[in-house]
């Protein structure tokens, strides 16, 4: 399966939510990806324009789009981060 990277930046509201309710974002995202026939590799923290990136395998671009939309609508601190997607391979 191709690898994809999604870069994200937390808004101030997301940082507040994460500070109050700390959780392993990789576990939460990994469960979501598994339901969408995809697989998470590590989530990395970044300095600069983005706060982090998640690298994952997905069958195709439609699965990537479904993942991003579902994560945006259902994960904790929803609507609190901005995402950019790019294909790695």
LUMNU-701686 format. One line per field, with one value per residue (C-alpha): z, y, x; residue number from 1. Coordinates in Angstrom, 3 decimals. Each point is the difference from the previous one (the first is absolute). Layout:
BEGIN
up [Z; ...]
north [Y; ...]
east [X; ...]
num [NUM; ...]
END
This chain:
BEGIN
up [0.000; -0.635; 2.904; 0.715; 2.347; 1.624; 1.623; 2.658; 2.099; 3.217; 0.679; 3.464; 0.812; -0.868; 2.250; 2.854; -0.593; -0.186; 3.193; 1.869; -1.504; -0.952; -2.109; -2.385; -3.317; -1.847; 1.673; -0.842; -3.603; -0.405; 0.926; -2.508; -2.770; 0.655; -0.512; -3.372; -1.150; 0.599; 2.394; 2.078; 0.238; 2.620; 0.691; 0.237; 1.726; -2.038; 0.479; -2.411; -2.168; 1.062; 3.523; -1.206; -2.712; -0.245; -2.532; -1.007; -2.638; -1.900; -3.044; -2.017; 0.099; 0.692; 3.223; 0.944; -0.528; 1.992; 2.834; 0.123; -0.082; 2.600; 2.302; -0.313; 0.864; 2.710; 1.854; 3.275; -0.483; -3.302; -2.176; 1.939; -2.403; -3.590; -2.225; -3.163; -1.928; -2.302; -1.569; 0.887; -2.548]
north [0.000; 3.544; 2.133; 3.375; 2.802; 2.368; 3.094; 1.716; 3.147; 0.359; 3.109; 1.625; -1.755; -3.383; 0.636; 0.831; -3.191; -2.127; 1.551; -0.823; -3.472; -1.471; -3.145; -1.980; 1.413; -2.882; -2.578; 1.959; 0.649; -3.576; -1.391; 2.313; -0.952; -3.712; 0.429; 1.640; -2.827; 2.140; -0.279; 2.674; 0.275; 2.451; 3.480; 2.545; 3.378; 2.843; 3.470; 2.754; 0.382; -3.319; -1.434; -3.581; -2.550; -3.449; -2.495; -2.827; -2.608; 0.206; -1.834; 3.175; 3.735; -0.615; -1.807; 2.897; 2.510; -2.162; -0.198; 3.746; 0.812; -2.642; 1.080; 3.633; -0.764; -2.640; 0.207; 1.927; 3.679; -0.185; 3.084; 1.061; -0.821; 0.730; -2.810; -0.241; -3.273; -1.216; -3.334; -1.455; -2.803]
east [0.000; 1.189; 1.207; -1.577; 0.941; -2.470; 1.471; -2.046; 0.109; -1.958; -2.053; 0.147; -3.306; 1.536; 3.007; -2.374; -1.990; 3.146; 1.385; -3.217; -0.471; 3.339; -0.210; 2.139; -1.166; 1.670; -2.233; -3.144; 1.052; 1.240; -3.430; -1.665; 2.426; -0.503; -3.761; 0.780; 2.343; 3.096; 2.966; 1.717; 3.757; 1.350; -1.323; 2.799; 0.118; 1.480; 1.365; -0.941; -3.057; -1.595; -0.325; 0.242; -0.512; -1.523; 1.293; -2.296; -0.686; -3.270; -1.347; -0.603; -0.709; -3.701; 0.950; 2.295; -2.789; -2.435; 2.550; 0.564; -3.713; -0.873; 2.832; -0.999; -3.628; 0.422; 3.310; 0.334; 0.863; -1.862; 0.058; 3.073; 2.800; 0.843; 1.242; 2.070; 0.268; 2.739; 0.859; 3.409; 0.043]
num [1; 2; 3; 4; 5; 6; 7; 8; 9; 10; 11; 12; 13; 14; 15; 16; 17; 18; 19; 20; 21; 22; 23; 24; 25; 26; 27; 28; 29; 30; 31; 32; 33; 34; 35; 36; 37; 38; 39; 40; 41; 42; 43; 44; 45; 46; 47; 48; 49; 50; 51; 52; 53; 54; 55; 56; 57; 58; 59; 60; 61; 62; 63; 64; 65; 66; 67; 68; 69; 70; 71; 72; 73; 74; 75; 76; 77; 78; 79; 80; 81; 82; 83; 84; 85; 86; 87; 88; 89]
END
